[in-house]
Amino acid sequence: MTEASSQPNDSFHVFDTTLRDGAQREGINLTVADKLNIARYLDEFGVGFIEGGWPGANPRDTEFFARAAAELDLRNAQLVAFGATRRAGGKAADDPQLAALVNSGAPVVTLVAKAHDRHVELALRTTLDENLEMIRDSVTFLRSQGRRVFIDCEHFFDGYKANREYALAVVRTAHEAGTDVVVLCDTNGGMLPAGVHEVVADVIASTGARIGMHAQDDTGCAVANSLAAVDAGATHVQCTANGYGERVGNANLFPVVAALEIKYGMRVLPEGRLAEMTRISHAIAEVVNLTPSTHQPYVGVSAFAHKAGLHASAIKVDPDLYQHIDPEQVGNTMRMLVSDMAGRASVELKGKELGYDLSADRDLVGRVVAKVKEQENLGFTYEAADASFELLLRDEVRGGPERFFTVESWRTISEQLPDGNAGNEATVKLWAKGERRVATGEGNGPVDALDRALRTALEGIYPQLAKMELVDYKVRILEGQHGTGSKTRVLIESTDGTASWSTVGVADNVIASSWRALEDAYTFGLIRAGLDPQD
């Protein structure tokens, strides 16, 4: 574990607490290996501080710091150990929790301290003066051990409202004892930006301490509250990757950093790291085993996706007309969504994205627009099925449908087996390269059986399909007046190991819908493999 080497400077801190506060989110359960991997991603992104957990409080965090010393080679960040001030009535030099913080080897320690008078009296069950002495003694001890110290003032804003003078006394005590940064914590997430700005400005003016901000997102304002604190003079922000955290989460690291770098013009990351933001966000989501939010600012796959025809017309002239930044600044891309809201500009831009120049053929663009609107009226959705749209576009460009195989028939059989389980079998009959193929397949369900039968029928002719597999399957019953006879839409996601694509099928029943999506998935997979139906 090496010390930070390429942070822009120490004048502003990007402090990440994903491994501690973020890990308190419901549904996140990190192993030590997970925490080490996330720490590597955060260091690669360029945050200045990574709060690793509470050594001595639980075996996993203690193991994390032990392994981090041997396994982490941090280039940008310093590792931070989290703990509490000494116990009431004791001495810092004799406190086992403080000893565990020193023994962790972390160069920086964050201590949580009570800043709300009622919390001191009811939770700590001690006096207000003793709480101040606990802070002073703990900071002094850790400083004597060569540690840099930050103080998290828990429930600071509520404490400030209840007893401003005592809350300020907590800040002054920490500052005078040698604390580098006093962090004001909106622990229950109830603050709004204007209130944060007012309090932070007052604390800085009244104490002279260096102030940081820790915002929870219970009002949906954690990012805004963090920026309001910066506007008021805070030079340290505590965030979590993707906003993970207890209840509704914490200030999201990525929009906070993007705002500071792009909107405020502050350099808070090493050169070139901002362009890695989307990749890092998604990589951390994979480690914690949560699907990345598609609509997350800056890094979501829909963050720069445009659907309305009016938007597309403007973007065709100048992308900046409907985008607040160039998505490449944060490692993302602009996407054009084709739907029944699409106009000619949407189709032209989507065609260009897919490698087709449609600008010189107005009739072709008109036919594609009309076809999309017709199909979406039937229940198709092309904004979620780019591969099916590209096949539709290819058909119009080439003057008719071209496929690698022609289906003669297919059928599925589902039956209850003697052991009580369901058996599913499918038979597919098709023609490919002048050869008639008949194949059967068994699967966990009728769609799985169809997929296996189709693969068996085609792999002998198209061995490229061996790399292809289905990775997701979604069914939606469309609104109608026939109950279980309503139309069904199926979306299938497929991959060849290097990229994925989505296809859509709509029919009066789920099996027929699935078959249409499967046909498109296999056809597009063969095109991706470099084959041409005309060959």
WOMO-V756651 format. One record per helix or strand of 3 or more residues. SS is the DSSP state (hx for helix, st for strand). FROM is the first residue (numbers start at 0). TO is the last residue. If there is no record, write none. Layout:
ss: {SS SS}
from: {FROM FROM}
to: {TO TO}
//
This chain:
ss: {st hx hx st hx st hx hx st hx hx st hx hx st hx st hx st hx hx hx hx hx hx hx hx hx st st st hx hx st hx st st hx}
from: {12 21 31 48 58 77 91 95 107 116 127 147 155 163 180 192 210 221 235 240 252 273 308 318 326 343 361 385 405 421 434 445 462 468 482 487 499 509}
to: {15 23 44 52 70 83 93 102 113 123 143 153 161 176 185 206 215 231 239 242 262 287 316 320 329 352 376 396 415 431 442 458 466 476 484 494 506 527}
//
